[in-house]
Structure formats: structure tokens, C-alpha cells
Amino acid sequence: MPTANLLPALEPGPVDLATFESLRSELGSSYARLIFARNFVELLPRRVHRIISALDNNDTNMAMESVLSLKITSAMIGGPIVENRCSQIERAVRAGKFYEARQQNFSLKNETSALGEALTGLLPL
């Protein structure tokens, strides 16, 4: 008789620490990773605003450019939740479903905020 797993499935955190750590070797130094992470966090609100604005205006080119940029940099820094949200928005925009893409705005704001806070907690003062 198979045994049931009684432990709840763990939700991924906003930062994948293994990916964040590997960024150091990919960039060649801890300092380069620090600068990349600080710039990423600093630009998050503007990047999210740009995505939302593009979606509100049904601007396919700006939406794709903005969401792909955030998706790629989130993957680099170890932000799988934001990366996944961007993939969902990307699929909706590619299909011309801007209403569906706009429904992701609230989650995108919350998830990028959580990622920014988590990264800030990992950075030295």
C-alpha cells in the first residue's frame, strides 16, 4: 500500500538562492553581482509600470520588450515566481489577449515587490 505524503508541498520563495549564488560566478565577482542586484531592485517599479502601461495601451511591441526583459533578468537573478508570471503575460500578449494579460497586473506587482524585498535582504548595507 503506498504511503501518502503528509508534508505540505513547499511553495518556492521569491529568490532561488542557488541561482542567485551562481550569478556571482557568471559575472565574475561578488561585487558585480551586488551591482546587478541593486540595479535590478532599483529598476523594478519602473519596469512593472512600463509593462502595465503597455498592456493598458494594447501596445504589443512595448509589452513584449518590457515583459521579456523582466523575465530574462528575473531568471538571471533567481526570481522564478516573477519569471513565471512574465511567461504567462508573454503568452497572453502573443495571443493578442490583452485583457487576460492585464489580469496578471496585481500578481505581478505583488510578486515583484516580494522579490525586491527578498533581494534587498540579501544585499549588504
C-alpha positions in Angstrom: 0.0 0.0 0.0 1.5 3.4 -1.0 2.1 5.9 1.8 0.6 9.3 1.4 2.9 12.3 1.7 1.7 14.1 4.8 4.0 17.1 4.4 2.6 20.1 2.5 4.2 21.0 -0.7 6.6 23.9 -0.2 5.9 27.0 -2.3 9.0 28.4 -3.9 10.3 31.6 -2.3 10.8 34.8 -4.2 14.5 34.1 -4.6 16.2 30.9 -5.7 19.3 31.1 -3.6 21.3 28.6 -5.8 20.6 30.8 -8.9 21.5 33.9 -7.0 24.7 32.4 -5.8 25.6 31.1 -9.3 25.2 34.7 -10.7 28.4 35.6 -8.7 30.5 33.1 -10.8 28.7 34.0 -14.0 29.5 37.7 -13.5 33.0 37.0 -12.2 32.7 38.6 -8.7 30.6 39.3 -5.7 30.8 43.0 -6.4 29.4 42.6 -10.0 26.5 40.5 -8.6 25.9 43.2 -5.9 25.7 46.0 -8.6 23.5 43.9 -10.8 21.1 43.0 -7.9 21.0 46.6 -6.7 20.2 47.9 -10.2 17.6 45.2 -10.6 15.8 46.2 -7.4 16.0 49.9 -8.1 14.5 49.5 -11.6 11.7 47.0 -10.6 9.0 49.6 -10.0 9.7 51.4 -13.3 9.8 48.1 -15.2 6.5 47.0 -13.8 4.9 50.4 -14.6 6.2 50.1 -18.2 4.6 46.6 -18.6 1.3 47.8 -17.1 1.2 50.9 -19.3 1.9 48.8 -22.4 -0.8 46.4 -21.5 -3.3 49.2 -20.8 -2.5 50.7 -24.2 -2.6 47.3 -26.0 1.0 48.1 -27.2 2.3 44.7 -28.3 5.8 45.8 -29.0 6.4 47.6 -25.8 4.6 44.9 -23.8 6.8 42.2 -25.3 10.0 44.2 -24.9 9.3 45.0 -21.3 8.0 41.6 -20.2 10.8 39.7 -21.9 13.4 42.0 -20.3 12.0 41.4 -16.9 11.6 37.7 -17.5 15.2 37.3 -18.5 16.7 39.3 -15.7 14.4 37.7 -13.2 15.7 34.3 -14.4 19.3 35.5 -14.1 18.9 36.8 -10.5 16.9 33.8 -9.3 13.4 35.1 -9.3 11.4 32.1 -10.6 8.0 33.4 -9.5 8.4 36.7 -11.4 9.9 34.8 -14.3 6.8 32.6 -14.4 4.4 35.5 -14.2 6.2 37.2 -17.1 5.9 34.0 -19.1 2.2 34.0 -18.5 1.9 37.6 -19.6 4.1 36.9 -22.6 1.8 34.1 -23.8 -1.3 36.2 -23.4 0.3 39.1 -25.3 1.5 36.8 -28.1 -2.1 35.5 -28.4 -3.4 39.1 -28.5 -5.3 38.6 -25.2 -4.5 41.9 -23.5 -7.5 41.5 -21.1 -6.0 38.2 -19.9 -2.5 39.8 -19.7 -3.9 42.8 -17.7 -5.5 40.4 -15.2 -1.9 39.5 -14.2 -1.1 43.1 -13.1 -2.0 42.7 -9.4 0.0 39.5 -9.1 3.0 41.0 -11.0 3.1 44.0 -8.6 2.9 41.8 -5.5 5.5 39.3 -6.8 8.0 41.9 -7.9 7.6 43.7 -4.6 8.3 40.4 -2.7 11.3 39.7 -5.0 12.7 43.2 -4.4 12.3 42.9 -0.7 13.9 39.5 -0.6 16.9 40.6 -2.7 17.3 43.7 -0.6 17.5 41.4 2.5 20.4 39.5 0.8 22.4 42.6 0.0 24.9 44.2 2.3 24.0 47.7 3.5 
